Amino acid sequence: WDQWNQKMLSTDSCKQTKVRIDQNMSMNIVDSNEIFLCDRCNQPMRPNVLMFHDTDENVLKTIRIQRERYQTWEGLIEEEVASQSRKLVILEMGCGIKVPAVRQESEEVLSDCANKIKSRQT
């Protein structure tokens, strides 16, 4: 990935190139050999998803923004549970055991809520 990213990131003019795929476009793409090529450098475009050991700043920027939004939402939920005696239900679906990040995050949210409730009771 590092070699691929270095090759792709070396063309600064392409960094802001984005193609949005809507449902109509995806239904028309039938041949798996058809890939999107950048209009500027004619290299394959990559999906806007986080991959292991990713260094693509375009993807990482989006991830940072989403992480900040999630952290704000999580804090509001934890505060609501602790201050308003709300019930909390955490559903984990399809995360499996090979990538424990979802389960660990759920356990952390539960622990944060429990700690906030305990601190209010003392």
C-alpha positions as CSV (number, residue, x, y, z in Angstrom):
1,W,0.0,0.0,0.0
2,D,2.8,2.4,0.8
3,Q,4.3,2.1,-2.7
4,W,0.9,2.4,-4.3
5,N,0.0,5.5,-2.2
6,Q,3.3,7.1,-2.9
7,K,2.8,6.6,-6.6
8,M,-0.8,7.9,-6.4
9,L,-0.1,10.7,-4.0
10,S,2.7,12.1,-6.1
11,T,0.2,13.6,-8.4
12,D,-1.1,16.5,-6.4
13,S,-3.5,17.6,-9.1
14,C,-5.6,14.4,-8.6
15,K,-6.1,14.7,-4.8
16,Q,-9.5,16.5,-5.0
17,T,-10.9,14.3,-7.9
18,K,-14.0,12.6,-6.7
19,V,-16.7,10.6,-8.5
20,R,-20.0,10.1,-6.7
21,I,-21.7,6.8,-7.6
22,D,-25.5,6.9,-7.4
23,Q,-27.8,3.9,-7.6
24,N,-28.4,4.5,-11.3
25,M,-24.7,4.5,-12.1
26,S,-24.0,1.4,-10.1
27,M,-26.8,-0.5,-11.8
28,N,-25.3,0.3,-15.2
29,I,-21.8,-1.0,-14.3
30,V,-21.9,-4.6,-15.2
31,D,-18.4,-5.5,-16.4
32,S,-16.0,-5.9,-13.5
33,N,-13.2,-5.0,-15.8
34,E,-14.6,-1.5,-16.1
35,I,-12.9,0.8,-13.6
36,F,-12.9,4.5,-13.1
37,L,-9.8,6.3,-14.3
38,C,-8.7,9.7,-13.2
39,D,-9.3,12.3,-15.8
40,R,-6.0,14.0,-15.0
41,C,-3.5,11.1,-14.7
42,N,-5.4,8.2,-16.2
43,Q,-4.6,6.0,-13.1
44,P,-7.3,3.9,-11.4
45,M,-9.3,5.7,-8.8
46,R,-9.7,4.1,-5.4
47,P,-12.8,3.7,-3.3
48,N,-13.3,6.2,-0.5
49,V,-13.0,3.5,2.2
50,L,-10.4,3.0,4.9
51,M,-8.1,0.1,4.2
52,F,-5.6,-1.4,6.6
53,H,-2.4,0.7,6.9
54,D,-4.0,3.4,4.8
55,T,-2.1,6.6,4.3
56,D,-4.4,8.3,1.8
57,E,-5.0,11.8,3.3
58,N,-8.3,12.2,1.4
59,V,-9.7,9.1,3.1
60,L,-8.2,9.9,6.5
61,K,-9.6,13.4,6.5
62,T,-13.1,12.0,6.0
63,I,-12.5,9.5,8.7
64,R,-11.3,12.2,11.2
65,I,-14.5,14.3,10.5
66,Q,-16.7,11.3,11.0
67,R,-14.8,10.3,14.2
68,E,-15.3,13.7,15.6
69,R,-19.1,13.6,14.8
70,Y,-19.3,10.2,16.4
71,Q,-17.5,11.3,19.6
72,T,-19.8,14.2,20.0
73,W,-22.9,12.0,19.5
74,E,-21.5,9.4,21.9
75,G,-20.8,12.0,24.6
76,L,-24.4,13.3,24.3
77,I,-25.8,9.8,24.5
78,E,-23.7,8.9,27.6
79,E,-24.7,12.2,29.3
80,E,-28.4,11.5,28.5
81,V,-28.2,8.0,29.9
82,A,-26.4,9.2,33.1
83,S,-28.4,12.4,33.8
84,Q,-31.9,11.4,32.7
85,S,-31.8,7.8,33.8
86,R,-32.4,6.6,30.3
87,K,-32.0,3.0,29.3
88,L,-29.2,2.1,26.9
89,V,-29.4,-0.8,24.4
90,I,-26.3,-1.7,22.4
91,L,-26.7,-3.9,19.4
92,E,-23.7,-5.5,17.7
93,M,-24.6,-7.0,14.4
94,G,-22.3,-8.7,11.9
95,C,-19.1,-7.7,13.6
96,G,-17.8,-11.2,14.3
97,I,-14.8,-12.0,16.5
98,K,-12.0,-11.5,14.0
99,V,-12.2,-7.7,14.2
100,P,-13.0,-6.9,17.8
101,A,-13.1,-3.1,17.4
102,V,-16.9,-2.8,17.3
103,R,-17.3,-5.0,20.5
104,Q,-14.5,-3.0,22.2
105,E,-16.2,0.3,21.4
106,S,-19.5,-1.0,22.7
107,E,-17.9,-2.1,25.9
108,E,-16.2,1.3,26.3
109,V,-19.5,3.1,25.8
110,L,-21.2,0.9,28.4
111,S,-18.3,1.4,30.8
112,D,-18.4,5.2,30.3
113,C,-22.1,5.3,31.0
114,A,-21.7,3.2,34.1
115,N,-18.9,5.4,35.4
116,K,-20.9,8.6,34.8
117,I,-23.9,7.1,36.6
118,K,-21.7,6.0,39.6
119,S,-20.1,9.5,39.8
120,R,-23.5,11.1,40.0
121,Q,-24.6,8.8,42.8
122,T,-21.6,9.7,45.1
